[in-house]
Amino acid sequence: MDKESLLQELHQHTWVTIRPSPVAGIGVFALVDIPKGCRDMFSQPDPNDRWIELTKDEVASLPPHARFQVENFCLYDESVYFVPDHGFKKMDLVNFLNHSEIPNLVSINDGDYFEAIRDIRAGEELFIDYGQIVDDE
């Protein structure tokens, strides 16, 4: 991305920040009003991102601080966690979304995008239903 593109991105697509949440730990909050249907709050999927499957036993054998990261910031199913191949050297703000059974976002394409399902006001916390992030197949 060049300087002009970055400036345009900052002007037009700076939607959210993280801060302490009254719900749990850190949450994602709207900096500006987010219209229903918006999918630009978080970074775009990167075709170079890879996810490595770690079994629950492998995760259980990690040091407590590393196990905490995997258990709190990675998607999982009944047998494995999906861990980014870069570990936790960089994290997207989407990792800080808290759960609600009455979310204001939905997952698109197994978490590639998140879409506002209603207008979200500046200052409001963004929520996702954790049980709906990945489509059942």
N, C-alpha and C positions, 0 to 999 in steps of 0.2 A: 504494500500500500504506500503510495506516495504522500507527500505532505498535504496537498490539496484534498485528496481523498480522505485522509485522516481528519482534517478540519471539517469537511462535510459530514463525516460520520459523527464527530463530536457534537456538531450543531444539530443534526437531525435525528440521531439514533442513540442518544444517551438517555435511557429510560429508567434504569434502576440502580440501586445501591444496596449494600448490606449494612445492617446495624443490629444491635441487640433486639430480640423479639420478646414480646410478652407471652408468646405461645411456647417457644422452646429455643434456647441458645441464641443463635444468629439467624436472622431471616432476611428476605429480599423485599425491599420496599420501593414503591413507585416514586420517582423524582418529579415526574410530570404526569398529567392525565394520560392514561393508556386506553385507546379506543378498542371496543369489542372487535375481534378479528385480527388484532395486531400479532405478528409473529417475530418482530424485530427486537425484542427485549434482550435477547441473549446472543452469543456468538453463533455464527452459521456452522453447520456440520463441516468438519474437515475430512476430506476423503483419505487423508494420511493417518487419521486416528485409528488405532488398533486397540482392541480389548482382549485381554488375556483371561481365560477362565481359570480361577483358582477354586479348588474344592473347599468345602467348609472345614475339613481337617487341616488343609494347608493353611487356611486363615487362622484357625485356632492355634497353630504352632508358632505364629508370628509373635514378636515382642508386643507387650500390651499397647504401646503407643501406635505401632503400625497396624495392629488388629483393630484398634479404635477407628482409624482412618478408613479402612476397608469397610467395616461394619456400618459406619455412619454416612459414607459418601459414595458407595458403589451400589449399583443395581444387583439383584440376585434372584435366583429362582430356588427350587427345592433342593438343588444339589451344588450349585456353584455361584461364586461372586464374579462379576464382570469388572475387571480392574484395568484402568488405562495403562498402556505399555510404558508410559513415562512416570508411573507411580503418582506421587502427589507433589511433583515439582511445580506444576501449574494447575490451577483450578478455575473453572468457569463459575460465575455467580450462580448459575442454575443449581450448583451443588448445595446451595444454602436455602433452597425452597423448603418450607415447612409443609406438613401434611394437614389437610382438612377434608372432612367428608362433604363439605360444601365449598369446593375450590372455585377460584376465579380464573384458573388456567387449565387447559387440557394438553396432554402429550400428543404430538403428531409424529407418526413414523417412529415409534419406540423411543421417543425422547430426542429425536433430531431437532425438533422445533417444539415450542410451547406457544399456544394460542390463547389470547384473552377471550373468555367465553361471555364476558360482559364488560362494560366500561369499568375501568379501575381508576380511582381518584388518586391524585398525588398524595403521598403520605401513607397510603394503604399498603398493608402487607400482601404479597402475592402468595397464593397457596395452590398446591397440586394434591390430588388424591393419589397417594403412593401406590395404591392397588390398581390404578389405571394407567400407569406410565408405559408399561409394555403390553402390547396386545397379546391375548391368549391365542395360541395357534392350535 
